[in-house]
Amino acid sequence: MGQPLQLTFVNFAKDSYIIVEGKRNADRFFIIRSGKIKLSKEVQIVAEEQGDILSPGDFFGVVSTMSGHSHIETAQALTDVTLISVQKDQFSQLIQNNAPVAMKIILQFSKRMRYLDEALTRLTLKQKAADEDPSHIYHVAEYYAKSNQFSQAFYAYQKYVKCCPKGENVQPAIERMKKIAPYIKNPQKDSPPGEMTRTYTKDSIIFCEGEPGDELFIIQKGAVKIVKITENNEILLAVLRAGDIFGEMALLESKPRAATAAAYEDCQLMAVNKANFQQMITSQPQLIAKLTTLLAERIWLIYRQLANTLITDPLGKMYDMMQIQIDKKKIDVNTLSNYSFDFGLKELINMVGLSQGEGSLVGRKLMENKVFQIMNDKLFVKDVKEIPRQNAYFKKMQQLEKVRMGNKPIA
């Protein structure tokens, strides 16, 4: 039985601003007890979020509070309101004492993650999300086959045949499986249902984008990479390590996988299904709090990446993306003089969605700034403060251009 949770009730008059976009150091979020709240953003990126009006039982400020980043939205009272104030360090106890509230937050986060991820996929990778087109599994298999990664290709072909038994490429998939089978020494096998501990050897696929899923995974040992396959390229989204969680959206929303997960090195995972997850909400609140924090981090990051797509100057996009990576790791530019990113110029070009030709030109322009160097194939900056300086400059230039054009919305 959890200890009584001491929560604070706060009142705000009509038209009051409760949280403000961009403000840092959020230490609490709010649940509405009475009244109505309007959420707004300086730049409206995703149509699903236009004109958010919140009512009793809804919550706001969780993303910034749980992620430790600045607010991504402004909340204003439409009426006199009474709010329940929840501090970050009270979240685990809130979960233990009120499982329905925890599930509501997690499910809303998952839904939000889903449509934000779909929007980012459309804008940057120029393709539909995996759940809109499950036949994409076949294209994943083709990529791996052409890359001579036959074990991964066999896995994807097999999943395609299973998920799309009437698909137009079923026969070619079967023929390719027969052709590459002799080159696979240790074919991947699906884990027995209900088995919680899973082991994967380096490069083996854990799940494929477009594949149905009903489990999330917690990394116990090793590392996992999350990628998307598009236009015959493998785009690296993240490398996750021990303690990280992935695959949660498929479990929470029963939708196909939005990306491919593969063993970056030999790894051991814990698989959690819906039944186990419901039990964990009350038995392991720290784990659920970590999942909420993870989702909050991802939502914050995707918002920043979506905002990056609205920057019109390609060099400005690069500076903003570097700023995002610095903010993501909570680096204080006032105390750090130089910094080495964990990616190179080519990866930066991919991150901002530039073509190879345009990216090469803009990349050369970036490197004309002598604070940047390439060291061990990684981008190195000798003066970290140069990034926020340049980022602020390009944003100011874009705002001035917008005013000059008569306040027309950015395309």
C-alpha positions as CSV (number, residue, x, y, z in Angstrom):
1,M,0.0,0.0,0.0
2,G,1.5,3.3,-1.0
3,Q,2.0,6.2,1.4
4,P,-0.5,9.1,1.2
5,L,0.5,11.5,-1.5
6,Q,0.6,15.1,-0.4
7,L,-0.4,17.2,-3.4
8,T,-0.8,21.0,-3.7
9,F,-3.9,22.8,-5.1
10,V,-3.2,26.1,-6.9
11,N,-5.6,28.6,-8.3
12,F,-5.3,30.9,-11.3
13,A,-7.6,33.6,-12.5
14,K,-9.0,33.8,-16.0
15,D,-6.5,34.8,-18.7
16,S,-3.5,34.0,-16.4
17,Y,-0.4,32.4,-18.0
18,I,0.5,29.3,-16.1
19,I,3.5,28.0,-18.1
20,V,5.2,29.8,-21.0
21,E,6.9,28.3,-24.0
22,G,10.7,28.4,-23.8
23,K,10.9,28.9,-20.0
24,R,13.4,26.6,-18.4
25,N,13.8,24.7,-15.1
26,A,10.3,23.2,-14.9
27,D,9.9,21.3,-11.7
28,R,6.2,20.4,-11.7
29,F,3.3,19.6,-13.9
30,F,-0.4,20.2,-13.4
31,I,-3.7,18.2,-13.5
32,I,-6.8,20.3,-14.0
33,R,-9.3,20.0,-11.1
34,S,-11.8,22.6,-12.4
35,G,-11.9,25.1,-15.2
36,K,-10.5,25.1,-18.7
37,I,-6.9,25.7,-20.1
38,K,-5.8,26.6,-23.6
39,L,-2.5,25.3,-24.9
40,S,-0.7,27.1,-27.7
41,K,2.7,27.2,-29.5
42,E,4.6,30.0,-31.2
43,V,4.8,27.9,-34.3
44,Q,2.0,25.4,-35.0
45,I,3.6,22.4,-36.6
46,V,1.2,19.5,-36.3
47,A,-2.4,19.9,-37.3
48,E,-3.6,17.5,-34.6
49,E,-2.6,19.9,-31.9
50,Q,-4.3,23.1,-33.2
51,G,-6.4,24.8,-30.6
52,D,-5.9,22.3,-27.7
53,I,-8.5,23.0,-25.0
54,L,-8.0,21.1,-21.7
55,S,-10.8,20.2,-19.2
56,P,-10.9,18.7,-15.7
57,G,-8.8,15.5,-15.5
58,D,-6.4,16.6,-18.3
59,F,-2.8,17.5,-17.6
60,F,-0.1,19.7,-19.0
61,G,3.6,20.5,-18.4
62,V,4.6,16.9,-18.1
63,V,6.9,16.9,-21.1
64,S,9.1,19.7,-19.8
65,T,9.0,18.5,-16.2
66,M,9.8,14.9,-16.8
67,S,12.4,15.6,-19.5
68,G,14.1,18.4,-17.7
69,H,14.0,20.6,-20.8
70,S,12.3,24.0,-21.5
71,H,8.6,24.2,-22.0
72,I,7.4,23.4,-25.5
73,E,4.0,25.1,-25.1
74,T,2.2,28.0,-23.4
75,A,-0.8,27.3,-21.0
76,Q,-3.3,30.0,-20.4
77,A,-6.4,29.9,-18.2
78,L,-9.6,30.3,-20.2
79,T,-11.6,30.5,-17.0
80,D,-10.8,30.6,-13.3
81,V,-9.1,27.3,-12.7
82,T,-8.0,25.1,-9.8
83,L,-5.0,22.8,-10.6
84,I,-3.3,20.0,-8.8
85,S,0.4,20.6,-8.8
86,V,2.6,17.5,-9.0
87,Q,6.4,17.8,-8.5
88,K,8.7,15.6,-10.5
89,D,9.9,13.6,-7.5
90,Q,6.3,12.8,-6.6
91,F,5.6,11.1,-9.9
92,S,6.5,7.5,-8.8
93,Q,4.3,7.9,-5.8
94,L,1.5,9.2,-8.0
95,I,1.7,6.1,-10.1
96,Q,1.5,3.8,-7.1
97,N,-1.5,5.7,-5.6
98,N,-3.4,6.3,-8.9
99,A,-2.7,3.9,-11.6
100,P,-5.4,5.2,-14.0
101,V,-3.8,8.7,-14.0
102,A,-0.4,7.1,-14.8
103,M,-1.9,5.1,-17.7
104,K,-3.7,8.2,-19.0
105,I,-0.4,10.1,-19.1
106,I,1.5,7.3,-20.7
107,L,-1.2,6.5,-23.3
108,Q,-1.5,10.2,-24.2
109,F,2.3,10.4,-24.5
110,S,2.3,7.4,-26.7
111,K,-0.4,8.8,-29.0
112,R,1.4,12.1,-29.2
113,M,4.6,10.3,-30.0
114,R,2.9,8.4,-32.8
115,Y,1.6,11.4,-34.7
116,L,4.7,13.5,-34.1
117,D,6.8,10.7,-35.4
118,E,4.6,10.3,-38.5
119,A,4.8,14.0,-39.2
120,L,8.6,13.9,-38.9
121,T,8.8,10.9,-41.2
122,R,6.7,12.7,-43.8
123,L,8.7,15.9,-43.6
124,T,12.3,14.5,-43.4
125,L,12.3,11.0,-44.9
126,K,9.6,11.9,-47.5
127,Q,7.7,8.6,-47.0
128,K,4.6,7.4,-45.3
129,A,4.8,6.0,-41.8
130,A,5.2,2.3,-41.5
131,D,1.7,1.7,-40.1
132,E,0.2,3.3,-43.2
133,D,2.0,0.9,-45.5
134,P,2.9,-2.5,-44.0
135,S,4.2,-3.6,-47.3
136,H,7.3,-1.4,-46.5
137,I,8.7,-4.5,-44.8
138,Y,9.4,-5.9,-48.2
139,H,11.5,-2.8,-49.1
140,V,13.4,-3.2,-45.8
141,A,14.2,-6.8,-46.8
142,E,15.3,-5.6,-50.3
143,Y,17.7,-3.1,-48.7
144,Y,19.3,-5.7,-46.5
145,A,19.6,-8.2,-49.4
146,K,21.3,-5.7,-51.7
147,S,23.6,-4.9,-48.8
148,N,24.5,-8.6,-48.5
149,Q,23.1,-8.6,-44.9
150,F,21.3,-11.9,-45.6
151,S,20.3,-12.8,-42.1
152,Q,18.5,-9.5,-41.7
153,A,17.0,-9.8,-45.2
154,F,15.7,-13.3,-44.5
155,Y,14.0,-12.1,-41.3
156,A,12.3,-9.2,-43.1
157,Y,11.2,-11.3,-46.1
158,Q,9.7,-13.8,-43.6
159,K,7.9,-11.1,-41.7
160,Y,6.6,-9.6,-45.0
161,V,5.1,-12.9,-46.1
162,K,3.5,-13.4,-42.7
163,C,2.1,-9.9,-42.4
164,C,1.1,-9.5,-46.1
165,P,0.1,-13.0,-47.2
166,K,-1.7,-11.5,-50.2
167,G,0.9,-8.9,-51.0
168,E,2.1,-8.4,-54.6
169,N,5.6,-9.3,-53.6
170,V,4.9,-12.5,-51.7
171,Q,6.2,-14.8,-54.5
172,P,9.4,-12.8,-55.0
173,A,10.0,-12.7,-51.3
174,I,9.7,-16.5,-51.1
175,E,12.1,-17.0,-54.0
176,R,14.6,-14.6,-52.5
177,M,14.4,-16.5,-49.1
178,K,15.2,-19.7,-50.9
179,K,18.1,-18.1,-52.7
180,I,19.8,-16.5,-49.6
181,A,19.0,-19.4,-47.2
182,P,22.3,-21.2,-47.9
183,Y,24.3,-18.1,-46.9
184,I,22.7,-17.9,-43.4
185,K,24.7,-19.9,-40.8
186,N,22.4,-19.2,-37.8
187,P,18.9,-18.2,-38.9
188,Q,17.0,-16.0,-36.4
189,K,14.2,-17.7,-34.6
190,D,11.2,-16.1,-32.9
191,S,11.3,-16.2,-29.1
192,P,8.7,-18.5,-27.5
193,P,5.6,-16.6,-26.4
194,G,5.8,-15.5,-22.8
195,E,9.6,-15.7,-22.6
196,M,10.7,-12.4,-20.9
197,T,14.5,-12.7,-21.2
198,R,15.7,-12.5,-24.8
199,T,19.3,-12.6,-26.2
200,Y,20.3,-11.3,-29.6
201,T,23.7,-11.5,-31.4
202,K,25.2,-8.5,-33.0
203,D,23.4,-7.2,-36.1
204,S,20.4,-9.5,-35.6
205,I,17.0,-7.8,-36.0
206,I,14.8,-7.5,-32.9
207,F,11.8,-6.1,-34.9
208,C,11.3,-4.6,-38.3
209,E,9.4,-1.3,-39.2
210,G,5.9,-2.2,-40.3
211,E,5.9,-5.4,-38.2
212,P,3.0,-5.8,-35.7
213,G,4.2,-5.7,-32.1
214,D,2.8,-6.1,-28.6
215,E,5.9,-5.9,-26.4
216,L,8.3,-3.2,-25.2
217,F,11.9,-4.0,-24.4
218,I,14.3,-3.0,-21.6
219,I,18.0,-3.4,-22.4
220,Q,19.7,-5.4,-19.6
221,K,23.1,-5.8,-21.4
222,G,24.6,-4.6,-24.6
223,A,23.3,-2.0,-27.1
224,V,20.5,-1.7,-29.7
225,K,20.3,0.6,-32.7
226,I,17.1,2.1,-34.0
227,V,17.0,2.8,-37.7
228,K,14.6,3.6,-40.6
229,I,15.1,2.3,-44.1
230,T,14.3,4.8,-46.8
231,E,15.4,5.3,-50.4
232,N,18.0,2.5,-50.1
233,N,19.6,4.1,-47.1
234,E,19.7,3.1,-43.4
235,I,19.1,6.2,-41.3
236,L,20.4,5.9,-37.8
237,L,18.0,7.3,-35.3
238,A,19.5,6.3,-32.0
239,V,21.9,3.9,-30.2
240,L,20.4,2.7,-26.9
241,R,22.2,1.0,-24.0
242,A,21.6,-0.8,-20.7
243,G,18.6,0.6,-18.9
244,D,17.0,2.1,-22.0
245,I,13.5,1.2,-23.1
246,F,12.2,0.9,-26.7
247,G,9.2,-0.5,-28.6
248,E,6.7,1.0,-26.2
249,M,4.4,2.6,-28.8
250,A,3.5,-0.8,-30.3
251,L,2.6,-2.2,-26.9
252,L,0.6,0.8,-25.8
253,E,-1.3,1.4,-29.0
254,S,-1.2,-2.0,-30.6
255,K,0.1,-0.5,-33.9
256,P,2.9,-1.7,-36.1
257,R,6.5,-0.8,-35.4
258,A,7.5,2.7,-36.6
259,A,11.2,1.8,-37.0
260,T,13.6,-1.2,-37.1
261,A,15.5,-2.3,-34.0
262,A,18.7,-4.3,-34.4
263,A,21.4,-5.5,-32.0
264,Y,24.2,-3.0,-32.2
265,E,26.3,-5.5,-30.2
266,D,25.4,-8.8,-28.4
267,C,22.6,-7.9,-26.1
268,Q,20.2,-9.2,-23.5
269,L,16.7,-7.8,-23.3
270,M,13.6,-8.0,-21.1
271,A,10.4,-8.2,-23.0
272,V,7.3,-6.8,-21.4
273,N,3.8,-7.6,-22.7
274,K,0.5,-5.9,-21.8
275,A,-0.3,-8.1,-18.9
276,N,3.2,-7.6,-17.3
277,F,3.0,-3.9,-18.0
278,Q,-0.2,-3.4,-16.1
279,Q,1.3,-5.2,-13.2
280,M,4.4,-3.1,-13.3
281,I,2.5,0.2,-12.9
282,T,1.9,-0.6,-9.3
283,S,4.7,-3.0,-8.5
284,Q,7.5,-1.1,-10.2
285,P,6.6,2.6,-10.3
286,Q,10.2,3.7,-10.8
287,L,10.2,1.8,-14.2
288,I,7.0,3.5,-15.3
289,A,8.4,6.8,-14.2
290,K,11.5,6.1,-16.4
291,L,9.3,5.2,-19.3
292,T,7.4,8.5,-18.9
293,T,10.7,10.4,-18.8
294,L,11.8,8.6,-21.9
295,L,8.6,9.5,-23.8
296,A,8.9,13.1,-22.6
297,E,12.5,13.3,-23.9
298,R,11.4,11.9,-27.2
299,I,8.4,14.2,-27.6
300,W,10.6,17.3,-26.7
301,L,13.2,16.1,-29.3
302,I,10.7,15.5,-32.1
303,Y,9.1,19.0,-31.5
304,R,12.5,20.5,-31.9
305,Q,13.2,18.5,-35.0
306,L,9.9,19.4,-36.5
307,A,10.6,23.1,-35.8
308,N,13.9,22.6,-37.6
309,T,12.0,21.6,-40.8
310,L,10.5,25.1,-40.9
311,I,13.9,26.8,-41.1
312,T,14.3,28.0,-44.6
313,D,18.1,28.6,-44.7
314,P,19.9,25.2,-45.0
315,L,22.9,26.5,-43.1
316,G,20.6,27.8,-40.4
317,K,19.1,24.2,-40.3
318,M,22.5,22.8,-39.5
319,Y,23.2,25.3,-36.7
320,D,19.8,24.6,-35.2
321,M,20.3,20.8,-35.4
322,M,23.6,21.1,-33.6
323,Q,21.9,23.3,-31.0
324,I,19.2,20.6,-30.6
325,Q,21.9,18.0,-29.9
326,I,23.6,20.2,-27.3
327,D,20.3,20.9,-25.6
328,K,19.4,17.2,-25.7
329,K,22.5,16.4,-23.6
330,K,21.9,19.4,-21.4
331,I,25.3,20.8,-22.1
332,D,26.0,24.2,-20.5
333,V,27.8,26.2,-23.2
334,N,28.9,28.7,-20.5
335,T,31.0,26.1,-18.7
336,L,32.3,24.1,-21.7
337,S,34.7,25.5,-24.2
338,N,34.9,22.8,-26.9
339,Y,32.8,19.8,-27.8
340,S,33.0,16.7,-30.1
341,F,29.7,15.5,-31.5
342,D,29.1,11.8,-31.8
343,F,28.4,12.2,-35.5
344,G,30.1,13.5,-38.6
345,L,29.2,16.1,-41.3
346,K,27.5,13.5,-43.5
347,E,25.2,12.4,-40.6
348,L,24.4,16.1,-39.9
349,I,23.4,16.6,-43.5
350,N,21.1,13.6,-43.2
351,M,19.6,14.9,-40.0
352,V,18.4,18.1,-41.6
353,G,17.1,16.3,-44.7
354,L,19.3,17.9,-47.3
355,S,20.0,16.1,-50.7
356,Q,23.6,14.9,-51.2
357,G,24.3,17.7,-53.7
358,E,22.9,20.6,-51.6
359,G,24.3,19.0,-48.4
360,S,27.8,19.0,-49.8
361,L,27.6,22.7,-50.7
362,V,26.2,23.7,-47.3
363,G,28.6,21.4,-45.5
364,R,31.6,23.2,-47.1
365,K,30.1,26.5,-46.2
366,L,29.7,25.4,-42.6
367,M,33.4,24.3,-42.5
368,E,34.5,27.7,-43.6
369,N,33.8,28.7,-40.0
370,K,37.2,27.9,-38.5
371,V,35.7,26.9,-35.1
372,F,34.7,23.6,-36.8
373,Q,37.0,20.7,-37.6
374,I,36.6,17.0,-38.5
375,M,38.4,14.8,-36.0
376,N,38.2,11.0,-36.2
377,D,35.3,11.4,-38.6
378,K,33.4,13.4,-36.0
379,L,32.4,17.0,-36.0
380,F,34.4,19.0,-33.5
381,V,33.7,22.6,-32.4
382,K,36.4,24.6,-30.7
383,D,34.0,27.2,-29.2
384,V,30.6,25.8,-28.3
385,K,29.1,29.3,-27.8
386,E,29.4,29.8,-31.6
387,I,26.5,27.4,-32.1
388,P,23.8,29.3,-30.1
389,R,25.2,32.6,-31.5
390,Q,24.8,31.5,-35.1
391,N,21.5,29.8,-34.4
392,A,20.1,33.0,-32.9
393,Y,21.4,35.0,-35.9
394,F,19.7,32.7,-38.5
395,K,16.4,32.7,-36.6
396,K,16.5,36.4,-36.3
397,M,17.1,36.7,-40.1
398,Q,14.2,34.4,-40.8
399,Q,11.9,36.4,-38.5
400,L,12.9,39.6,-40.3
401,E,12.3,38.0,-43.7
402,K,8.9,36.9,-42.5
403,V,8.0,40.5,-41.4
404,R,9.3,41.8,-44.8
405,M,7.1,39.4,-46.6
406,G,4.1,40.7,-44.8
407,N,3.9,38.1,-41.9
408,K,3.0,35.4,-44.3
409,P,3.1,31.9,-42.7
410,I,6.2,29.9,-43.2
411,A,5.6,27.2,-45.9
